[in-house]
Amino acid sequence: MLWKTGLIFLCWGLTSGELQDRQSATPAAPARTTLDLGSVPSGVYDTVAYYEPGGIGILFNMMHAFLYVVQPNPFPEDLVVRVAKDKFGAIQSEYQKPENIVLTLQVIYYELGFVVCAALGLLFTVLLPLVGLLFCLCRCCDNCGGEMHQRQRKNADCLRGLLTTLLLTTTFIITAGVLCAYAANQNLSSQLKSMRRLVKSNLKDLHTFANQTPAQIDYLISKYDTVKQHVLHDLENVGVILGGRIHEELGKDVQPALDGVLSMTEIKVEKAIKAMRDTKDALENVSLSLETLQEGTVKLQANLSLVRGSLSNALNDPVCTDTLSNEICRNIRNTLPKLEIAANYSSLSDVTDQLDKVNEVLKTDLGQIVEKGFASFNHTPNLVTDQTRNIVEGVKVLLEDVGSNVTTFTKLFPVHSTLTNFTKMISHTHSQIEDIYPQVDQMDFYRWICCITLCCMVVLILAFNFLGLLCGILGFDRHATPTTRGCVSNTGGNLLMAGVGFSFLFSWVLMGVITALFLAGGNLEKLVCEPFQTRQLFKVLDTPNLVNSAWKNFIPGYLYNDPEMDLTAYSLYSNCKDNRGIYSALHLDKVFNISAFFNTSVVSGSRLCSCAHAKYVKARSTLNQSIRLLERISSDLPVRVRDVLAAVDAAQYLISQNSTFVINQETEKYKQTIIGYFKQYINWIRTSLAQEVATCKPLSNIVDTAEILGCSFLLDSMNTFWFGLGCSTLFLLPSIILSVKLAKFYRRMDTEDVYDDDIGNWN
């Protein structure tokens, strides 16, 4: 049977490449290497943290321009950091230290514009009542314009017109300032509705954030089933996928090699078969001849014995004793022992066994053997399935373990309980905010009344100025003398002087309030609002060791007790501004490292898979051993058969070497495909956590909303209010002077200069 086995492998190696085109083999099914994990369901945030002031923005820009003139210096980042680190108290308690003196001087230098303006405002507040008191006393003594006598002048008309124009212009400027202050005051009150909408929108977004996060996390975990199904599909079809690939890749080397062997040895195979047939005929002839010779030898030996006996009797006859016959008989007697059979055919071995072997080989159906050989090659997918059955079962168990670990790991996140508490806190905060709205409205009403009162002080002065100018201009008579001026003209002059009186009464109060608002609002604008818009404020907050001298970054110090972590206020704000996930924004991977967990599971899986090919390589290596076995047991075949075996051996060596490489290569690809599913899942989770899950846009919206409420709504309006009211108050000074000068031309005088015809009419 060893001859038959060797011939099967011989014919398989020579003809499988030829029959491969005719035999239908199972094609390699492509693995689905790309997972469709879908998109994480996301909520929609309603807050638009953007404020467009509209028409009043022109007034805001004018106010900002004025503050820039007052304070053109850039944001003092280093100075603010030093002051913050010294905690202010150290400066006050140890102000005499040289370093603190320098720091104080730096603060004064930065605040120089505010200091000068505040000093002027305080000087105005203190001196104006004193000047007003002295002015009243002076007029009571008929000085400072208090004397009811007007001297005639040639340029009286020109002077009156100039004073009227200047006072009218000043009054219009004061009016513009009051309108600016009034618009700012009204804008602040009207923005309360927008404030409520923004606050409500922010709280709603926080609710959305809290409600959608658990669903998003559940969605991430649920997609593990997709990965599991893909892995199970590839495992259950490992024979078709991996075996098919191996079969296909091996065919690329097997077919050309065997085609070459086939073309080289086809004739030799026929000759080898013919030689075996000739051998069969020869062996049959030898067997028949040997039987014939052995039977003839026995008969010949008996006949020769009879002949030898007859000759011996004849030589003993007396005739052979005579002289003539004696020589002949003696020669015959000497050659008589040579009458024997020289060939010994009985020593020849029986060739029946060899003949039976040759007959057995010749009876073999070569076509059937070839079909079996090709079937054994196409059996590769089934062989892979059989050899990897235990491994597939192990991977399935691993998948179940990973799924259980995923479920267990998610329970480590206190997501549901934390977000439930967070939702309750939001609802509680919302109710508290709703409760304070009436108080806010009441406080805003009081603020509005105070601001309106301040505006009304100026409006009262404006009313006297406008009425005084109106009565003075309409009631003025060019032909009347100072002592004969009409009632309307005199009333106009008195109204102007009333405006002067109220200016002295109200202006210092206005300036005091304006100075206080200017110092507070101006510094908040320059030190908080502007650096927030330019993001310089975040640089101050992110200064190492600012909050705690031992902490580099205070946010991770508070959250994770790890101040060395690269998590800053600006990075947190920027990530949330870009609507990234809170997992990446807060670097939660330092606490809950999901990627590391999945990587560990995948590594375990990869180690298990790296064992789909050892048995297969071992099984394939038996082909070469069988060929060599054939060579050992067929040493008695003709030289042509040995040549065929040598050619097949060379081809088989090439196939064996490539088989190992192809099997390793395709197994590695298959393993990477399986692991690739997990890697895609991990990368998808990492990307989703960074960009889609629990996006923290509401957090940055809260910061932006606080900036809008504090800076755009409140501070810009209040700053514009003192800016407009301050402009009006400053122009009260020229209004006082011009009103006193102009009232002299409208009021009725007690005395007058002597009328001179050459001079003309009194003016």
KALINDA-V132725 format. One record per residue. RES is the residue in three letters. SS is DSSP state (h for helix, s for strand, l for the rest). PSI is psi as a letter, one per 30 degrees, with the letter a starting at -180 (none if undefined). D_CENTER is the distance of its C-alpha to the mean C-alpha in whole Angstrom. Layout:
# KALINDA-V132725
RES|SS|PSI|D_CENTER, RES|SS|PSI|D_CENTER
This chain:
# KALINDA-V132725
MET|l|f|68, LEU|h|e|66, TRP|h|e|67, LYS|h|e|66, THR|h|e|62, GLY|h|e|62, LEU|h|e|63, ILE|h|e|60, PHE|h|e|58, LEU|h|e|60, CYS|h|e|60, TRP|h|e|56, GLY|h|e|55, LEU|h|f|57, THR|h|f|57, SER|h|e|53, GLY|h|e|52, GLU|h|e|54, LEU|h|f|54, GLN|l|f|50, ASP|l|f|51, ARG|l|f|53, GLN|l|k|51, SER|l|k|48, ALA|l|l|46, THR|l|k|42, PRO|l|l|40, ALA|l|j|36, ALA|l|k|34, PRO|l|k|30, ALA|l|k|28, ARG|l|j|25, THR|l|f|22, THR|l|k|19, LEU|l|k|18, ASP|l|j|18, LEU|l|f|16, GLY|l|a|16, SER|l|k|14, VAL|l|k|14, PRO|l|k|17, SER|l|k|16, GLY|l|l|18, VAL|l|k|20, TYR|l|k|20, ASP|l|f|23, THR|l|k|23, VAL|l|j|24, ALA|l|i|24, TYR|l|k|26, TYR|l|k|29, GLU|l|j|32, PRO|l|f|35, GLY|h|b|37, GLY|h|e|41, ILE|h|f|41, GLY|h|f|38, ILE|h|e|41, LEU|h|e|43, PHE|h|e|39, ASN|h|e|39, MET|h|e|43, MET|h|e|42, HIS|h|e|39, ALA|h|e|41, PHE|h|e|44, LEU|h|e|42, TYR|h|e|41, VAL|h|e|44, VAL|h|e|45, GLN|l|i|42, PRO|l|f|41, ASN|l|k|39, PRO|l|l|35, PHE|l|k|34, PRO|l|i|35, GLU|h|e|32, ASP|h|e|34, LEU|h|e|37, VAL|h|e|35, VAL|h|e|33, ARG|h|e|37, VAL|h|e|38, ALA|h|e|35, LYS|h|e|36, ASP|l|f|40, LYS|l|g|39, PHE|l|e|42, GLY|h|e|45, ALA|h|e|45, ILE|h|e|46, GLN|h|e|48, SER|h|f|50, GLU|l|h|50, TYR|l|f|50, GLN|l|f|53, LYS|l|k|51, PRO|h|e|51, GLU|h|e|47, ASN|h|e|47, ILE|h|e|49, VAL|h|e|47, LEU|h|e|44, THR|h|e|46, LEU|h|e|48, GLN|h|e|44, VAL|h|e|43, ILE|h|e|47, TYR|h|e|46, TYR|h|e|43, GLU|l|g|44, LEU|h|e|47, GLY|h|e|47, PHE|h|e|46, VAL|h|e|49, VAL|h|e|52, CYS|h|e|51, ALA|h|e|51, ALA|h|e|55, LEU|h|e|56, GLY|h|e|55, LEU|h|e|57, LEU|h|e|60, PHE|h|e|60, THR|h|e|60, VAL|h|e|62, LEU|h|e|65, LEU|h|e|65, PRO|h|e|67, LEU|h|e|69, VAL|h|e|70, GLY|h|e|70, LEU|h|e|73, LEU|h|e|74, PHE|h|e|74, CYS|h|e|76, LEU|h|e|79, CYS|h|e|79, ARG|h|e|80, CYS|h|f|82, CYS|l|g|84, ASP|l|g|84, ASN|l|l|82, CYS|l|h|79, GLY|l|g|80, GLY|l|f|81, GLU|l|k|85, MET|l|h|86, HIS|s|k|87, GLN|s|k|86, ARG|l|k|87, GLN|l|k|88, ARG|l|l|86, LYS|l|e|86, ASN|l|g|82, ALA|h|e|81, ASP|h|e|80, CYS|h|e|78, LEU|h|e|76, ARG|h|e|76, GLY|h|e|74, LEU|h|e|72, LEU|h|e|71, THR|h|e|71, THR|h|e|68, LEU|h|e|66, LEU|h|e|66, LEU|h|e|65, THR|h|e|62, THR|h|e|61, THR|h|e|62, PHE|h|e|59, ILE|h|e|57, ILE|h|e|57, THR|h|e|57, ALA|h|e|53, GLY|h|e|52, VAL|h|e|53, LEU|h|e|52, CYS|h|e|48, ALA|h|e|49, TYR|h|e|49, ALA|h|e|47, ALA|h|e|44, ASN|h|e|46, GLN|h|e|46, ASN|h|e|42, LEU|h|e|41, SER|h|e|43, SER|h|f|41, GLN|h|f|38, LEU|h|e|38, LYS|h|e|38, SER|h|e|34, MET|h|e|34, ARG|h|e|34, ARG|h|e|32, LEU|h|e|29, VAL|h|e|30, LYS|h|e|30, SER|h|e|27, ASN|h|e|25, LEU|h|e|27, LYS|h|e|26, ASP|h|e|22, LEU|h|e|22, HIS|h|e|24, THR|h|e|22, PHE|h|e|19, ALA|h|e|21, ASN|h|e|23, GLN|h|f|20, THR|h|e|18, PRO|h|e|20, ALA|h|e|20, GLN|h|e|16, ILE|h|e|17, ASP|h|e|20, TYR|h|e|18, LEU|h|e|16, ILE|h|e|19, SER|h|f|21, LYS|l|f|19, TYR|h|e|20, ASP|h|e|23, THR|h|e|22, VAL|h|e|21, LYS|h|e|24, GLN|h|e|26, HIS|h|e|25, VAL|h|e|26, LEU|h|e|29, HIS|h|e|30, ASP|h|e|30, LEU|h|e|32, GLU|h|f|34, ASN|l|h|35, VAL|h|e|34, GLY|h|e|38, VAL|h|e|37, ILE|h|d|34, LEU|h|e|34, GLY|h|e|38, GLY|h|e|38, ARG|h|e|36, ILE|h|e|38, HIS|h|e|41, GLU|h|e|40, GLU|h|e|39, LEU|h|e|42, GLY|h|f|44, LYS|h|e|43, ASP|h|e|45, VAL|h|e|47, GLN|h|e|49, PRO|h|e|49, ALA|h|e|51, LEU|h|e|53, ASP|h|e|54, GLY|h|e|55, VAL|h|e|57, LEU|h|e|59, SER|h|f|60, MET|h|e|61, THR|h|g|63, GLU|h|e|64, ILE|h|e|68, LYS|h|e|68, VAL|h|e|67, GLU|h|e|70, LYS|h|e|72, ALA|h|e|71, ILE|h|e|72, LYS|h|e|75, ALA|h|e|76, MET|h|e|75, ARG|h|e|78, ASP|h|e|80, THR|h|e|80, LYS|h|e|80, ASP|h|e|84, ALA|h|e|85, LEU|h|e|84, GLU|h|e|86, ASN|h|e|89, VAL|h|e|89, SER|h|e|89, LEU|h|e|92, SER|h|e|94, LEU|h|e|94, GLU|h|e|95, THR|h|e|98, LEU|h|e|99, GLN|h|e|99, GLU|h|e|101, GLY|h|e|103, THR|h|e|103, VAL|h|e|105, LYS|h|e|108, LEU|h|e|108, GLN|h|e|109, ALA|h|e|111, ASN|h|e|113, LEU|h|e|113, SER|h|e|115, LEU|h|e|118, VAL|h|e|118, ARG|h|e|118, GLY|h|e|121, SER|h|e|123, LEU|h|e|123, SER|h|e|124, ASN|h|e|127, ALA|h|e|128, LEU|h|f|128, ASN|l|g|130, ASP|l|k|133, PRO|h|f|136, VAL|h|e|136, CYS|h|g|133, THR|h|f|136, ASP|l|l|138, THR|h|e|137, LEU|h|e|136, SER|h|f|133, ASN|h|e|132, GLU|h|e|130, ILE|h|e|128, CYS|h|e|128, ARG|h|e|127, ASN|h|e|124, ILE|h|e|123, ARG|h|e|123, ASN|h|e|121, THR|h|f|118, LEU|h|e|118, PRO|h|f|115, LYS|h|f|113, LEU|l|i|113, GLU|l|l|110, ILE|l|k|106, ALA|l|e|104, ALA|l|k|100, ASN|l|i|99, TYR|h|f|97, SER|h|f|96, SER|h|f|94, LEU|l|k|91, SER|l|l|88, ASP|l|k|87, VAL|l|g|84, THR|h|e|84, ASP|h|e|80, GLN|h|e|79, LEU|h|e|80, ASP|h|e|79, LYS|h|e|75, VAL|h|e|76, ASN|h|e|77, GLU|h|e|74, VAL|h|e|71, LEU|h|f|73, LYS|l|f|73, THR|l|k|69, ASP|l|j|67, LEU|h|e|65, GLY|h|e|63, GLN|h|e|62, ILE|h|e|61, VAL|h|e|59, GLU|h|e|57, LYS|h|e|57, GLY|h|e|55, PHE|h|e|53, ALA|h|e|52, SER|h|e|51, PHE|h|e|48, ASN|h|f|47, HIS|l|g|47, THR|h|e|44, PRO|h|e|41, ASN|h|e|43, LEU|h|e|44, VAL|h|e|40, THR|h|e|40, ASP|h|e|43, GLN|h|f|42, THR|l|g|38, ARG|h|e|40, ASN|h|e|39, ILE|h|e|36, VAL|h|e|34, GLU|h|e|36, GLY|h|e|34, VAL|h|e|31, LYS|h|e|31, VAL|h|e|32, LEU|h|e|29, LEU|h|e|27, GLU|h|e|29, ASP|h|e|29, VAL|h|e|25, GLY|h|e|25, SER|h|e|27, ASN|h|e|25, VAL|h|e|22, THR|h|e|24, THR|h|e|26, PHE|h|e|22, THR|h|f|21, LYS|h|f|25, LEU|h|f|24, PHE|l|j|21, PRO|l|h|24, VAL|h|e|22, HIS|h|e|24, SER|h|e|27, THR|h|e|25, LEU|h|f|24, THR|h|e|27, ASN|h|e|29, PHE|h|e|26, THR|h|e|27, LYS|h|e|31, MET|h|e|30, ILE|h|e|29, SER|h|e|32, HIS|h|e|34, THR|h|e|33, HIS|h|e|33, SER|h|e|37, GLN|h|e|37, ILE|h|e|36, GLU|h|e|38, ASP|h|e|41, ILE|h|f|41, TYR|h|e|41, PRO|h|e|45, GLN|h|e|45, VAL|h|e|42, ASP|h|e|44, GLN|h|e|48, MET|h|e|46, ASP|h|e|45, PHE|h|e|49, TYR|h|e|50, ARG|h|e|48, TRP|h|e|49, ILE|h|e|53, CYS|h|e|53, CYS|h|e|51, ILE|h|e|53, THR|h|e|56, LEU|h|e|55, CYS|h|e|55, CYS|h|f|58, MET|h|e|60, VAL|h|e|59, VAL|h|e|60, LEU|h|e|63, ILE|h|e|64, LEU|h|e|63, ALA|h|e|65, PHE|h|e|68, ASN|h|e|67, PHE|h|e|67, LEU|h|e|70, GLY|h|e|72, LEU|h|e|71, LEU|h|e|72, CYS|h|e|75, GLY|h|e|76, ILE|h|e|76, LEU|h|e|77, GLY|h|f|80, PHE|l|k|81, ASP|l|j|84, ARG|l|f|85, HIS|l|f|89, ALA|l|k|89, THR|l|l|89, PRO|h|f|87, THR|h|f|90, THR|h|g|90, ARG|l|k|86, GLY|l|l|85, CYS|h|e|84, VAL|h|e|80, SER|h|e|80, ASN|h|e|81, THR|h|e|78, GLY|h|e|76, GLY|h|e|77, ASN|h|e|77, LEU|h|e|73, LEU|h|e|72, MET|h|e|73, ALA|h|e|72, GLY|h|e|68, VAL|h|e|69, GLY|h|e|70, PHE|h|f|67, SER|h|e|65, PHE|h|e|66, LEU|h|e|66, PHE|h|f|62, SER|h|e|60, TRP|h|e|60, VAL|h|e|59, LEU|h|e|56, MET|h|e|55, GLY|h|e|55, VAL|h|e|52, ILE|h|e|51, THR|h|e|51, ALA|h|e|49, LEU|h|e|46, PHE|h|e|46, LEU|h|e|45, ALA|h|e|43, GLY|h|e|41, GLY|h|e|41, ASN|h|e|39, LEU|h|e|37, GLU|h|e|36, LYS|h|e|36, LEU|h|f|34, VAL|h|e|32, CYS|h|e|31, GLU|h|e|31, PRO|h|f|29, PHE|h|e|26, GLN|h|e|26, THR|l|g|26, ARG|l|g|23, GLN|h|f|26, LEU|h|e|27, PHE|h|e|23, LYS|h|e|24, VAL|h|e|27, LEU|h|e|26, ASP|l|g|23, THR|l|k|27, PRO|l|k|27, ASN|l|g|30, LEU|l|e|30, VAL|l|e|30, ASN|l|k|32, SER|l|f|33, ALA|l|f|32, TRP|l|k|28, LYS|l|e|26, ASN|l|k|23, PHE|h|f|25, ILE|h|e|22, PRO|h|f|21, GLY|h|e|25, TYR|h|e|25, LEU|h|e|23, TYR|h|g|22, ASN|l|h|25, ASP|l|i|23, PRO|l|f|24, GLU|l|f|23, MET|l|k|19, ASP|l|i|17, LEU|l|j|16, THR|l|l|18, ALA|h|e|19, TYR|h|e|18, SER|h|e|14, LEU|h|e|14, TYR|h|e|16, SER|h|e|14, ASN|h|e|11, CYS|h|e|13, LYS|h|e|14, ASP|l|g|11, ASN|l|h|11, ARG|l|l|8, GLY|s|k|9, ILE|h|f|12, TYR|h|e|11, SER|h|e|8, ALA|h|e|11, LEU|l|g|14, HIS|l|h|12, LEU|h|f|14, ASP|h|f|13, LYS|h|f|16, VAL|l|e|18, PHE|l|j|17, ASN|l|j|16, ILE|h|e|15, SER|h|e|14, ALA|h|e|17, PHE|h|e|19, PHE|h|e|18, ASN|h|e|18, THR|h|e|22, SER|h|e|23, VAL|h|e|22, VAL|h|e|24, SER|h|e|27, GLY|h|e|26, SER|h|e|26, ARG|h|e|29, LEU|h|e|31, CYS|h|f|31, SER|l|f|31, CYS|l|none|35, ALA|l|f|35, HIS|l|f|38, ALA|h|e|41, LYS|h|e|43, TYR|h|e|43, VAL|h|e|43, LYS|h|e|46, ALA|h|e|48, ARG|h|e|48, SER|h|f|49, THR|h|f|53, LEU|h|e|53, ASN|h|e|54, GLN|h|e|56, SER|h|e|58, ILE|h|e|59, ARG|h|e|60, LEU|h|e|62, LEU|h|e|64, GLU|h|e|65, ARG|h|e|66, ILE|h|f|68, SER|l|g|69, SER|l|f|71, ASP|l|g|74, LEU|l|l|73, PRO|l|l|74, VAL|h|e|72, ARG|h|e|70, VAL|h|e|68, ARG|h|e|67, ASP|h|e|66, VAL|h|e|64, LEU|h|e|62, ALA|h|e|61, ALA|h|e|60, VAL|h|e|58, ASP|h|e|57, ALA|h|e|55, ALA|h|e|53, GLN|h|e|52, TYR|h|e|51, LEU|h|e|49, ILE|h|e|47, SER|h|e|47, GLN|h|e|45, ASN|h|e|43, SER|h|e|43, THR|h|e|41, PHE|h|e|39, VAL|h|e|38, ILE|h|e|37, ASN|h|e|35, GLN|h|e|33, GLU|h|e|33, THR|h|e|32, GLU|h|e|29, LYS|h|e|28, TYR|h|e|28, LYS|h|e|27, GLN|h|e|24, THR|h|e|24, ILE|h|e|24, ILE|h|e|22, GLY|h|e|19, TYR|h|e|19, PHE|h|e|18, LYS|h|e|15, GLN|h|e|14, TYR|h|e|14, ILE|h|e|13, ASN|h|e|10, TRP|h|e|10, ILE|h|e|10, ARG|h|e|7, THR|h|e|5, SER|h|e|8, LEU|h|e|8, ALA|h|e|5, GLN|h|f|6, GLU|l|e|9, VAL|l|k|11, ALA|l|h|13, THR|s|k|12, CYS|l|g|14, LYS|h|e|15, PRO|h|e|19, LEU|h|e|19, SER|h|e|18, ASN|h|e|21, ILE|h|e|23, VAL|h|e|23, ASP|h|e|23, THR|h|e|26, ALA|h|e|28, GLU|h|e|28, ILE|h|e|29, LEU|h|e|32, GLY|h|e|33, CYS|h|e|33, SER|h|e|33, PHE|h|e|35, LEU|h|e|37, LEU|h|e|37, ASP|h|e|38, SER|h|e|40, MET|h|e|42, ASN|h|e|42, THR|h|e|43, PHE|h|e|46, TRP|h|f|47, PHE|h|e|47, GLY|h|e|49, LEU|h|e|52, GLY|h|e|52, CYS|h|e|53, SER|h|e|55, THR|h|e|57, LEU|h|e|57, PHE|h|f|59, LEU|h|f|61, LEU|h|e|63, PRO|h|f|64, SER|h|e|65, ILE|h|e|67, ILE|h|e|69, LEU|h|e|69, SER|h|e|71, VAL|h|e|73, LYS|h|e|75, LEU|h|e|74, ALA|h|f|76, LYS|h|f|79, PHE|h|f|80, TYR|h|f|79, ARG|l|l|81, ARG|l|k|85, MET|l|l|87, ASP|l|e|90, THR|s|l|91, GLU|s|l|91, ASP|l|l|93, VAL|l|k|96, TYR|l|k|95, ASP|l|k|96, ASP|l|e|97, ASP|l|f|96, ILE|l|e|92, GLY|l|a|92, ASN|l|l|90, TRP|l|k|88, ASN|l|none|85
